[in-house]
Amino acid sequence: MYYVTKRLEISGSHRLELSYQSKCSNLHGHNWIITVHCRARELNRDGMVTDFTSIKQEIASTLDHRNFNEVLPFNPTAENIARWICDRVDNCWRVDVQESEGNIASYEKDDDLQG
């Protein structure tokens, strides 16, 4: 099994739609640290699991320096963002989204391995 991990930092804002009173319901920003974990049984024709540049492009082109509420079709919690990224990146099986020091959400696929 081959594994690659891409860690990147993006800046973005969001406001959460919550069922309770919270300061997070106001628009606010973070320097998000996104860690994308990919794996494959076989390497692609270029000898890679997934190209690091394509991982960064997939995430940064949509989210970096943006208001997440304007570009994502769901309540942009760290948990929802982690799943959205995992579903968009080839061979991704886990994503960790850190929105601030000490606050990390993770999403991990539980399906059978592909590739």
C-alpha positions in Angstrom: 0.0 0.0 0.0 1.2 3.5 -0.9 0.4 6.6 1.2 0.8 10.3 0.6 -0.1 13.2 2.9 -0.5 16.8 1.8 -0.7 19.5 4.4 -1.7 23.0 3.3 -2.8 26.3 4.9 -5.6 28.4 3.5 -7.4 31.5 4.7 -11.1 31.7 4.7 -14.2 32.9 6.5 -17.5 31.3 7.5 -20.4 31.7 9.8 -22.2 28.7 11.2 -26.0 28.1 11.2 -26.5 26.6 14.6 -29.4 25.5 16.7 -28.1 27.5 19.7 -26.6 30.9 20.4 -22.9 31.1 19.5 -20.4 33.8 18.5 -19.6 31.4 15.6 -23.0 32.4 14.0 -21.2 35.7 13.1 -18.9 35.9 10.1 -15.4 35.2 11.2 -12.1 33.9 9.7 -9.4 31.3 10.3 -6.1 30.2 8.9 -7.2 26.7 8.2 -4.7 23.8 8.2 -5.9 21.0 5.9 -4.2 17.6 6.0 -5.2 15.3 3.2 -4.3 11.6 3.4 -4.4 9.5 0.2 -3.6 5.8 -0.5 -3.5 3.3 -3.3 -2.5 -0.3 -3.9 -0.9 0.6 -7.2 0.7 3.8 -8.4 -0.7 5.7 -11.4 1.1 5.9 -14.7 3.2 8.8 -13.4 4.3 6.7 -10.4 2.1 8.6 -7.9 -0.8 7.9 -5.6 -2.2 11.4 -6.2 -0.3 14.5 -7.4 0.4 16.9 -4.6 -0.3 19.9 -6.8 -3.7 18.5 -7.8 -4.6 18.1 -4.2 -3.7 21.8 -3.5 -5.5 23.0 -6.6 -8.7 21.1 -5.8 -8.9 22.7 -2.3 -7.3 26.1 -2.7 -9.1 27.0 -6.0 -12.4 26.8 -4.2 -11.7 27.8 -0.6 -8.6 30.0 -0.2 -9.4 33.6 0.7 -13.1 33.0 0.3 -16.3 33.1 2.3 -17.1 29.4 2.6 -20.8 30.2 3.0 -20.8 31.6 -0.5 -19.0 28.7 -2.2 -20.1 25.6 -0.3 -23.7 24.2 -0.5 -23.8 23.2 3.2 -23.3 24.6 6.7 -19.5 25.0 6.6 -18.5 23.3 9.8 -15.0 21.8 10.0 -16.6 18.3 9.9 -18.6 19.1 6.7 -15.6 20.6 5.1 -13.4 17.6 5.8 -15.9 15.3 4.2 -16.3 17.6 1.2 -12.6 17.6 0.6 -12.3 13.8 1.0 -15.0 13.3 -1.6 -13.2 15.6 -4.1 -9.6 14.4 -4.0 -8.6 11.2 -5.8 -7.6 8.3 -3.6 -8.4 10.3 -0.4 -9.4 8.3 2.6 -9.0 10.8 5.4 -9.0 14.6 5.9 -8.1 16.6 9.0 -9.4 20.2 9.2 -7.9 22.4 11.8 -9.7 25.7 12.1 -7.8 27.0 15.2 -5.2 25.8 17.7 -6.7 22.8 19.4 -9.8 22.4 17.2 -9.5 19.7 14.6 -12.2 17.8 12.8 -11.5 14.6 10.9 -13.4 12.6 8.3 -12.4 9.1 7.3 -14.0 6.9 4.6 -14.9 3.5 5.8 -15.5 1.9 2.4 -13.3 -0.6 0.6 -10.0 0.6 -0.8 -10.0 1.7 -4.5 -7.0 1.4 -6.8 
